[in-house]
Amino acid sequence: MISIIAAIAENNAIGFENKLIYWLPNDLKRFKALTTGNTIIMGRKTFESFPKGALPNRRNVVLSRTGKAEDFPGAEVYQTLAEALASCKGEEIYIIGGASVYKEAFSIADRLCLTCVYDTPERADTFFPTFDKEEWKETFREEHEKDEKHTQRYAFVDLVRK
C-alpha cells in the first residue's frame, strides 16, 4: 500500500523555508507511529530538513536526480519515484514530501493520512497538491482542540481511494 502522509493548512500550505509550518506534537507522534517499521520516500529537501538525518527504525528512501548515497547517510537514493517504488515490492510505503513528490505520487496513492490544521499561515512557500475529494472516501477522523501544546485546532483524517 502506498500512503501519502502530511500536515496541511486550510490553504494547503505545508511548509516555509524547508520547515514545517506547524509544531504539533501529536502530529509528530502519529507520524512516528504510522511510519515506524515501514518505508518512507521523500525528496532531497525533505531529507535535508531532518536535524539528525535519516529517521530511525524506517527504511529511508530519497529521490534525487544528482545526489549520491554518501550525500544522504542512512538512506537509499534513487533518481525517480518509479525506481524507488520498484525496490519496495511488498512493503508498506509512506510518501512524506515534499510538494513535488506528493504531486507525482498522488495518482498512485491508495491512502491519504492527513493532519488537517484549522488555520491559514501568514507565510508559506510549499503547498500540498489540490485534489478532488470526490475520488476519496473518509475512513477515519479524530478532532483535536487547542491545548497547552497545540496552538491550532486540527484533525487526523484518513482517506482511501474510491
Contact map, one row per residue, 1 for C-alpha under 8 A:
111000000000000000000000000000000000000000000000000000000000000000000000000000000000000000111000000000000000111000000000000000000000000000000000000000000000000000
111100000000000000000000000000000000000000000000000000000000000000000000000000000000000000011110000000000001111000000000000000000000000000000000000000000000000000
111110000000000000000000000000000000000000000000000000000000000000000000000000000000000000001110000000000000111110000000000000000000000000000000000000000000000000
011111000000000000000000000000000000000000000000000000000000000000000000000000000000000000000111000001001100101111000000000000000000000000000000000000000000000000
001111100000000000000000000000100000000000000000000000000000000000000000000000000000000000000111100000000000000111000000000000000000000000000000000000000000000000
000111110000010000000000000000000000000000000000000000000000000000000000000000000000000000000001100000000000000011100000000000000000000000000000000000000000000000
000011111000010000000000001000000000000000000000000000000000000000000000000000000000000000000000000000000000000001111000000000000000000000000000000000000000000000
000001111111110000000000000000000000000000000000000000000000000000000000000000000000000000000000000000000000000001111000000000110000000000000000000000000000000000
000000111111110000000000000000000000000000000000000000000000000000000000000000000000000000000000000000000000000000011111100000000000000000000000000000000000000000
000000011111100000000000000000000000000000000000000000000000000000000000000000000000000000000000000000000000000000011111000000000000000000000000000000000000000000
000000011111100000000000000000000000000000000000000000000000000000000000000000000000000000000000000000000000000000000001000000000000000000000000000000000000000000
000000011111110000000000000000000000000000000000000000000000000000000000000000000000000000000000000000000000000000000000000000111100000000000000000000000000000000
000000011111111000001000000000000000000000000000000000000000000000000000000000000000000000000000000000000000000000000001100111110000000000000000000000000000000000
000001111001111100011000000000000000000000000000000000000000000000000000000000000000000000000000000000000000000000000000000101110000000000000000000000000000000000
000000000000111111111000000000000000000000000000000000000000000000000000000000000000000000000000000000000000000000000000000111100000000000000000000000000000000000
000000000000011111111000000000000000000000000000000000000000000000000000000000000000000000000000000000000000000000000000001111000000000000000000000000000000000000
000000000000001111100000000000000000000000000000000000000000000000000000000000000000000000000000000000000000000000000000000110000000000000000000000000000000000000
000000000000001111110000000000000000000000001100100000000000000000000000000000000000000000000000000000000000000000000000000000000000000000000000000000000000000000
000000000000001111111000000000000000000000000000100000000000000000000000000000000000000000000000000000000000000000000000000000000000000000000000000000000000000000
000000000000011101111110000000000000000000000000000000000000000000000000000000000000000000000000000000000000000000000000000000000000000000000000000000000000000000
000000000000111100111110000000000000000000000000000000000000000000000000000000000000000000000000000000000000000000000000100100000000000000000000000000000000000000
000000000000000000011111000000000000000000000000000000000000000000000000000000000000000000000000000000000000000000000000000000000000000000000000000000000000000000
000000000000000000011111100000000000000000000000000000000000000000000000000000000000000000000000000000000000000000000000000000000000000000000000000001000000000000
000000000000000000000111111100000000000000000000000000000000000000000000000000000000000000000000000000000000000000000000000000000000000000000000000011000000000000
000000000000000000000011111110000000000000000000000000000000000000000000000000000000000000000000000000000000000000000000000000000000000000000000000011000000000000
000000000000000000000001111111000000000000000000000000000000000000000000000000000000000000000000000000000000000000000000000000000000000000000000000000000000000000
000000100000000000000001111111100000000000000000000000000000000000000000000000000000000000000000000000000000000000100000000000000000000000000000000000000000000000
000000000000000000000001111111110000000000000000000000000000000000000000000000000000000000000000000000000000000000000000000000000000000000000000000000000000000000
000000000000000000000000111111111000000000000000000000000000000000000000000000000000000000000000000000000000000000000000000000000000000000000000000000000000000000
000000000000000000000000011111111100000000000000000000000000000000000000000000000000000000000000000000000000000000000000000000000000000000000000000000000000000000
000010000000000000000000001111111110000000000000000000000000000000000000000000000000000000000000000000000000000000000000000000000000000000000000000000000000000000
000000000000000000000000000111111111000000000000000000000000000000000000000000000000000000000000000000000000000000000000000000000000000000000000000000000000000000
000000000000000000000000000011111111000000000000000000000000000000000000000000000000000000000000000000000000000000000000000000000000000000000000000000000000000000
000000000000000000000000000001111111000000000000000000000000000000000000000000000000000000000000000000000000000000000000000000000000000000000000000000000000000000
000000000000000000000000000000111111111100000000000000000100000000000000000000000000000000000100000000000000000000000000000000000000000000000000000000000000000000
000000000000000000000000000000011111110000000000000000011100000000000000000000000000000000000000000000000000000000000000000000000000000000000000000000000000000000
000000000000000000000000000000000011111000000000000000001110000000000000000000000000000000000000000000000000000000000000000000000000000000000000000000000000000000
000000000000000000000000000000000011111100000000000000001110000000000000000000000000000000111100000000000000000000000000000000000000000000000000000000000000000000
000000000000000000000000000000000010111110000000000000000111100000000000000000000000000100111100000000000000000000000000000000000000000000000000000000000000000000
000000000000000000000000000000000010011111000000000000000111100000000000000000000000000000001111000000000000000000000000000000000000000000000000000000000000000000
000000000000000000000000000000000000001111100000000000000001111000000000000000000001000000001111100000000000000000000000000000000000000000000000000000000000000000
000000000000000000000000000000000000000111110110000000000001111000000000000000000000000000000011110010000000000000000000000000000000000000000000000000000000000000
000000000000000000000000000000000000000011111110000000000000011100000000000000000000000000000000110110000000000000000000000000000000000000000000000000000000000000
000000000000000000000000000000000000000001111111000000000000011100000000000000000000000000000000000000000000000000000000000000000000000000000000000000000000000000
000000000000000001000000000000000000000000111111100000000000000000000000000000000000000000000000010000000000000000000000000000000000000000000000000000000000000000
000000000000000001000000000000000000000001111111110000000000000000000000000000000000000000000001110000000000000000000000000000000000000000000000000000000000000000
000000000000000000000000000000000000000001111111110011000000010000000001000000000000000000000000000000000000000000000000000000000000000000000000000000000000000000
000000000000000000000000000000000000000000011111111010000000000000000000000000000000000000000000000000000000000000000000000000000000000000000000000000000000000000
000000000000000001100000000000000000000000001111111000000000000000000000000000000000000000000000000000000000000000000000000000000000000000000000000000000000000000
000000000000000000000000000000000000000000000111111111100000000000000000000000000000000000000000000000000000000000000000000000000000000000000000000000000000000000
000000000000000000000000000000000000000000000001111110000000000000000000000000000000000000000000000000000000000000000000000000000000000000000000000000000000000000
000000000000000000000000000000000000000000000000011111100000000000000000000000000000000000000000000000000000000000000000000000000000000000000000000000000000000000
000000000000000000000000000000000000000000000011011111100000000000000001110000000000000000000000000000000000000000000000000000000000000000000000000000000000000000
000000000000000000000000000000000000000000000010010111110001000000000001111000000000000000000000000000000000000000000000000000000000000000000000000000000000000000
000000000000000000000000000000000000000000000000010111111101000000000000000000000000000000000000000000000000000000000000000000000000000000000000000000000000000000
000000000000000000000000000000000001000000000000000001111100000000000000000000000000000000000000000000000000000000000000000000000000000000000000000000000000000000
000000000000000000000000000000000001110000000000000000111110000000000000000000000000000000000000000000000000000000000000000000000000000000000000000000000000000000
000000000000000000000000000000000011111100000000000000111111000000000000000000000000000000000000000000000000000000000000000000000000000000000000000000000000000000
000000000000000000000000000000000000111100000000000000001111100000000000001000000000000000000000000000000000000000000000000000000000000000000000000000000000000000
000000000000000000000000000000000000001111000000000001100111110000000000011100000000000000000000000000000000000000000000000000000000000000000000000000000000000000
000000000000000000000000000000000000001111000000000000000011111000000000001111000001000000000000000000000000000000000000000000000000000000000000000000000000000000
000000000000000000000000000000000000000011110010000000000001111100000001001111000000000000000000000000000000000000000000000000000000000000000000000000000000000000
000000000000000000000000000000000000000011110000000000000000111110000000000011111001000000000000000000000000000000000000000000000000000000000000000000000000000000
000000000000000000000000000000000000000000110000000000000000011111100000000011110000000000000000000000000000000000000000000000000000000000000000000000000000000000
000000000000000000000000000000000000000000000000000000000000001111100000000001110000000000000000000000000000000000000000000000000000000000000000000000000000000000
000000000000000000000000000000000000000000000000000000000000000111110000000000100000000000000000000000000000000000000000000000000000000000000000000000000000000000
000000000000000000000000000000000000000000000000000000000000000111111011000010000000000000000000000000000000000000000000000000000000000000000000000000000000000000
000000000000000000000000000000000000000000000000000000000000000001111111000010000000000000000000000000000000000000000000000000000000000000000000000000000000000000
000000000000000000000000000000000000000000000000000000000000000000111111101110000000000000000000000000000000000000000000000000000000000000000000000000000000000000
000000000000000000000000000000000000000000000000000000000000000000011111100000000000000000000000000000000000000000000000000000000000000000000000000000000000000000
000000000000000000000000000000000000000000000000000000000000000000111111100000000000000000000000000000000000000000000000000000000000000000000000000000000000000000
000000000000000000000000000000000000000000000010000011000000010000111111111110000000000000000000000000000000000000000000000000000000000000000000000000000000000000
000000000000000000000000000000000000000000000000000011000000000000001111111000000000000000000000000000000000000000000000000000000000000000000000000000000000000000
000000000000000000000000000000000000000000000000000011000001000000000001111100000000000000000000000000000000000000000000000000000000000000000000000000000000000000
000000000000000000000000000000000000000000000000000001000011110000001001111110000000000000000000000000000000000000000000000000000000000000000000000000000000000000
000000000000000000000000000000000000000000000000000000000001110000001001011111000000000000000000000000000000000000000000000000000000000000000000000000000000000000
000000000000000000000000000000000000000000000000000000000000111100111001001111100001000000000000000000000000000000000000000000000000000000000000000000000000000000
000000000000000000000000000000000000000000000000000000000000111110000000000111111011000000000000000000000000000000000000000000000000000000000000000000000000000000
000000000000000000000000000000000000000000000000000000000000001111000000000011111011000000000000000000000000000000000000000000000000000000000000000000000000000000
000000000000000000000000000000000000000000000000000000000000001110000000000001111111000000000000000000000000000000000000000000000000000000000000000000000000000000
000000000000000000000000000000000000000000000000000000000000001000000000000001111111100000000000000010011000000000000000000000000000000000000000000000000000000000
000000000000000000000000000000000000000000000000000000000000000000000000000000011111110000000000000000000000000000000000000000000000000000000000000000000000000000
000000000000000000000000000000000000000000000000000000000000000000000000000001111111111000000000000000000000000000000000000000000000000000000000000000000000000000
000000000000000000000000000000000000000010000000000000000000101000000000000011111111111100000000000000000000000000000000000000000000000000000000000000000000000000
000000000000000000000000000000000000000000000000000000000000000000000000000000001111111110000000000000000000000000000000000000000000000000000000000000000000000000
000000000000000000000000000000000000000000000000000000000000000000000000000000000111111110000000000000000000000000000000000000000000000000000000000000000000000000
000000000000000000000000000000000000000000000000000000000000000000000000000000000011111110000000000000000000000000000000000000000000000000000000000000000000000000
000000000000000000000000000000000000001000000000000000000000000000000000000000000001111111101000000000000000000000000000000000000000000000000000000000000000000000
000000000000000000000000000000000000000000000000000000000000000000000000000000000000111111100000000000000000000000000000000000000000000000000000000000000000000000
000000000000000000000000000000000000000000000000000000000000000000000000000000000000000111110000000000000000000000000000000000000000000000000000000000000000000000
100000000000000000000000000000000000011000000000000000000000000000000000000000000000000111111000000000000000000000000000000000000000000000000000000000000000000000
110000000000000000000000000000000000011000000000000000000000000000000000000000000000000001111100000000000000000000000000000000000000000000000000000000000000000000
111000000000000000000000000000000000011110000000000000000000000000000000000000000000000100111110000000000000000000000000000000000000000000000000000000000000000000
011110000000000000000000000000000010011110000000000000000000000000000000000000000000000000011111000000000000000000000000000000000000000000000000000000000000000000
011110000000000000000000000000000000000111000000000000000000000000000000000000000000000000001111100011001000000000000000000000000000000000000000000000000000000000
000111000000000000000000000000000000000111000100000000000000000000000000000000000000000000000111110001000000000000000000000000000000000000000000000000000000000000
000011000000000000000000000000000000000011100100000000000000000000000000000000000000000000000011111111000000000000000000000000000000000000000000000000000000000000
000000000000000000000000000000000000000001101100000000000000000000000000000000000000000000000001111111000000000000000000000001000000000000000000000000000000000000
000000000000000000000000000000000000000000000000000000000000000000000000000000000000000000000000111111100000000000000000000001111000000000000000000000000000000000
000000000000000000000000000000000000000000100000000000000000000000000000000000000000000000000000111111110000000000000000000000000000000000000000000000000000000000
000000000000000000000000000000000000000001100000000000000000000000000000000000001000000000000010111111111000000000000000000000000000000000000000000000000000000000
000100000000000000000000000000000000000000000000000000000000000000000000000000000000000000000011111111111100000000000000000000011000000000000000000000000000000000
000000000000000000000000000000000000000000000000000000000000000000000000000000000000000000000000001111111100000000000000000000011000000000000000000000000000000000
000000000000000000000000000000000000000000000000000000000000000000000000000000001000000000000000000111111110000000000000000000000000000000000000000000000000000000
000100000000000000000000000000000000000000000000000000000000000000000000000000001000000000000010000011111111100000000000000000000000000000000000000000000000000000
000100000000000000000000000000000000000000000000000000000000000000000000000000000000000000000000000001111111100000000000000000000000000000000000000000000000000000
000000000000000000000000000000000000000000000000000000000000000000000000000000000000000000000000000000011111100000000000000000000000000000000000000000000000000000
010000000000000000000000000000000000000000000000000000000000000000000000000000000000000000000000000000001111110000000000000000000000000000000000000000000000000000
111100000000000000000000000000000000000000000000000000000000000000000000000000000000000000000000000000001111111100000000000000000000000000000000000000000000000010
111000000000000000000000000000000000000000000000000000000000000000000000000000000000000000000000000000000001111100000000000000000000000000000000000000000000000110
111100000000000000000000000000000000000000000000000000000000000000000000000000000000000000000000000000000000111110000000000000000000000000000000000000000000011110
001110000000000000000000000000000000000000000000000000000000000000000000000000000000000000000000000000000000111111000000000000000000000000000000000000000000111100
001111000000000000000000000000000000000000000000000000000000000000000000000000000000000000000000000000000000001111100000000000000000000000000000000000000001111000
000111110000000000000000000000000000000000000000000000000000000000000000000000000000000000000000000000000000000111110000000000000000000000000000000000000001110000
000001110000000000000000001000000000000000000000000000000000000000000000000000000000000000000000000000000000000011111000000000000000000000000000000000000111100000
000000111100000000000000000000000000000000000000000000000000000000000000000000000000000000000000000000000000000001111100000000000000000000000000000000000111100000
000000111100000000000000000000000000000000000000000000000000000000000000000000000000000000000000000000000000000000111110000000000000000000000000000000011110000000
000000001100000000000000000000000000000000000000000000000000000000000000000000000000000000000000000000000000000000011111000000000000000000000000000000011100000000
000000001100000000000000000000000000000000000000000000000000000000000000000000000000000000000000000000000000000000001111100000000000000000000000000000011000000000
000000001110100000000000000000000000000000000000000000000000000000000000000000000000000000000000000000000000000000000111110000000000000000000000000000000000000000
000000001000100000001000000000000000000000000000000000000000000000000000000000000000000000000000000000000000000000000011111100000000000000000000000000000000000000
000000000000000000000000000000000000000000000000000000000000000000000000000000000000000000000000000000000000000000000001111100000000000000000000000000000000000000
000000000000000100000000000000000000000000000000000000000000000000000000000000000000000000000000000000000000000000000000111110000000000000000000000000000000000000
000000000000111110001000000000000000000000000000000000000000000000000000000000000000000000000000000000000000000000000000111111100000000000000000000000000000000000
000000000000101110000000000000000000000000000000000000000000000000000000000000000000000000000000000000000000000000000000001111100000000000000000000000000000000000
000000000000111100000000000000000000000000000000000000000000000000000000000000000000000000000000011000000000000000000000000111110000000000000000000000000000000000
000000010001111000000000000000000000000000000000000000000000000000000000000000000000000000000000001000000000000000000000000111111000000000000000000000000000000000
000000010001110000000000000000000000000000000000000000000000000000000000000000000000000000000000001001100000000000000000000001111100000000000000000000000000000000
000000000001000000000000000000000000000000000000000000000000000000000000000000000000000000000000001001100000000000000000000000111110000000000000000000000000000000
000000000001000000000000000000000000000000000000000000000000000000000000000000000000000000000000000000000000000000000000000000011111000000000000000000000000000000
000000000000000000000000000000000000000000000000000000000000000000000000000000000000000000000000000000000000000000000000000000001111100000000000000000000000000000
000000000000000000000000000000000000000000000000000000000000000000000000000000000000000000000000000000000000000000000000000000000111111100000000000000000000000000
000000000000000000000000000000000000000000000000000000000000000000000000000000000000000000000000000000000000000000000000000000000011111110000000000000000000000000
000000000000000000000000000000000000000000000000000000000000000000000000000000000000000000000000000000000000000000000000000000000001111110000000000000000000000000
000000000000000000000000000000000000000000000000000000000000000000000000000000000000000000000000000000000000000000000000000000000001111110000000000000000000000011
000000000000000000000000000000000000000000000000000000000000000000000000000000000000000000000000000000000000000000000000000000000001111111000000000000000000001111
000000000000000000000000000000000000000000000000000000000000000000000000000000000000000000000000000000000000000000000000000000000000111111100000000000000000001111
000000000000000000000000000000000000000000000000000000000000000000000000000000000000000000000000000000000000000000000000000000000000000111111000000000000000111100
000000000000000000000000000000000000000000000000000000000000000000000000000000000000000000000000000000000000000000000000000000000000000011111000000000000000111100
000000000000000000000000000000000000000000000000000000000000000000000000000000000000000000000000000000000000000000000000000000000000000001111100000000000001111000
000000000000000000000000000000000000000000000000000000000000000000000000000000000000000000000000000000000000000000000000000000000000000001111110000000000011110000
000000000000000000000000000000000000000000000000000000000000000000000000000000000000000000000000000000000000000000000000000000000000000000011111000000000011100000
000000000000000000000000000000000000000000000000000000000000000000000000000000000000000000000000000000000000000000000000000000000000000000001111100000001111000000
000000000000000000000000000000000000000000000000000000000000000000000000000000000000000000000000000000000000000000000000000000000000000000000111110000001110000000
000000000000000000000000000000000000000000000000000000000000000000000000000000000000000000000000000000000000000000000000000000000000000000000011111000011100000000
000000000000000000000000000000000000000000000000000000000000000000000000000000000000000000000000000000000000000000000000000000000000000000000001111111111000000000
000000000000000000000000000000000000000000000000000000000000000000000000000000000000000000000000000000000000000000000000000000000000000000000000111111100000000000
000000000000000000000000000000000000000000000000000000000000000000000000000000000000000000000000000000000000000000000000000000000000000000000000011111100000000000
000000000000000000000001100000000000000000000000000000000000000000000000000000000000000000000000000000000000000000000000000000000000000000000000011111100000000000
000000000000000000000011100000000000000000000000000000000000000000000000000000000000000000000000000000000000000000000000000000000000000000000000011111111000000000
000000000000000000000000000000000000000000000000000000000000000000000000000000000000000000000000000000000000000000000000000000000000000000000000011111111000000000
000000000000000000000000000000000000000000000000000000000000000000000000000000000000000000000000000000000000000000001110000000000000000000000000110001111100000000
000000000000000000000000000000000000000000000000000000000000000000000000000000000000000000000000000000000000000000001110000000000000000000000011110001111110000000
000000000000000000000000000000000000000000000000000000000000000000000000000000000000000000000000000000000000000000111100000000000000000000000011100000011111000000
000000000000000000000000000000000000000000000000000000000000000000000000000000000000000000000000000000000000000000111000000000000000000000001111000000001111100000
000000000000000000000000000000000000000000000000000000000000000000000000000000000000000000000000000000000000000011110000000000000000000000011110000000000111110000
000000000000000000000000000000000000000000000000000000000000000000000000000000000000000000000000000000000000000111110000000000000000000001111100000000000011111000
000000000000000000000000000000000000000000000000000000000000000000000000000000000000000000000000000000000000001111000000000000000000000001111000000000000001111100
000000000000000000000000000000000000000000000000000000000000000000000000000000000000000000000000000000000000001110000000000000000000000111110000000000000000111110
000000000000000000000000000000000000000000000000000000000000000000000000000000000000000000000000000000000000011100000000000000000000000111100000000000000000011111
000000000000000000000000000000000000000000000000000000000000000000000000000000000000000000000000000000000000111000000000000000000000001110000000000000000000001111
000000000000000000000000000000000000000000000000000000000000000000000000000000000000000000000000000000000000000000000000000000000000001110000000000000000000000111
